[in-house]
């Protein structure tokens, strides 16, 4: 692994970061938080269409958020 990747993993472990799959309802909350964060920090996140991939491909097991 790259040095930056290892550093990021160790930092996540240090702060007890937990990762889990989002349900469809949670994706809408995530989109709202991402948009607000982008406006505040000056970046553009994914548009709504990107997260609609969940609807198209989740049941077949091709995508997880």
C-alpha positions as CSV (number, residue, x, y, z in Angstrom):
1,X,0.0,0.0,0.0
2,X,1.0,3.6,-0.5
3,X,2.4,5.5,2.4
4,X,-0.6,7.9,2.4
5,X,-3.0,5.0,2.5
6,X,-1.4,3.4,5.4
7,X,-1.3,6.7,7.3
8,X,-5.0,7.2,6.6
9,X,-5.9,3.7,7.9
10,X,-3.9,4.3,11.1
11,X,-5.5,7.7,11.6
12,X,-9.0,6.1,11.1
13,X,-8.1,3.4,13.6
14,X,-6.8,5.9,16.1
15,X,-10.1,7.8,16.0
16,X,-12.2,4.6,16.0
17,X,-13.8,5.4,12.6
18,X,-16.6,2.9,11.8
19,X,-17.8,2.2,8.2
20,X,-21.1,0.7,7.3
21,X,-23.4,0.4,4.3
22,X,-26.1,3.0,3.9
23,X,-29.7,2.3,3.3
24,X,-31.6,4.2,0.6
25,X,-33.1,6.6,3.2
26,X,-29.6,7.3,4.6
27,X,-28.3,8.2,1.2
28,X,-30.6,11.2,1.0
29,X,-29.3,12.4,4.4
30,X,-25.7,11.8,3.2
31,X,-26.4,13.9,0.0
32,X,-27.7,16.8,2.2
33,X,-24.6,16.7,4.5
34,X,-22.2,16.4,1.5
35,X,-23.9,19.4,-0.2
36,X,-23.7,21.6,2.9
37,X,-20.1,20.6,3.5
38,X,-19.2,21.4,-0.1
39,X,-20.7,24.8,0.1
40,X,-18.9,25.5,3.3
41,X,-15.5,24.1,2.3
42,X,-15.6,25.1,-1.4
43,X,-15.9,21.8,-3.3
44,X,-18.6,20.2,-5.4
45,X,-19.7,16.7,-4.4
46,X,-21.6,14.2,-6.6
47,X,-24.9,15.2,-8.1
48,X,-28.2,13.5,-7.3
49,X,-27.9,11.3,-10.5
50,X,-24.8,9.6,-9.1
51,X,-26.6,8.4,-6.0
52,X,-29.5,7.1,-8.1
53,X,-27.1,4.3,-9.2
54,X,-28.1,2.8,-5.9
55,X,-31.7,2.3,-7.2
56,X,-30.5,0.8,-10.4
57,X,-27.8,-1.5,-9.2
58,X,-28.1,-2.2,-5.5
59,X,-30.6,-5.1,-5.7
60,X,-28.3,-6.9,-8.1
61,X,-25.4,-6.5,-5.7
62,X,-23.3,-4.3,-8.0
63,X,-23.1,-1.1,-5.8
64,X,-22.9,-0.2,-2.2
65,X,-22.9,3.2,-0.5
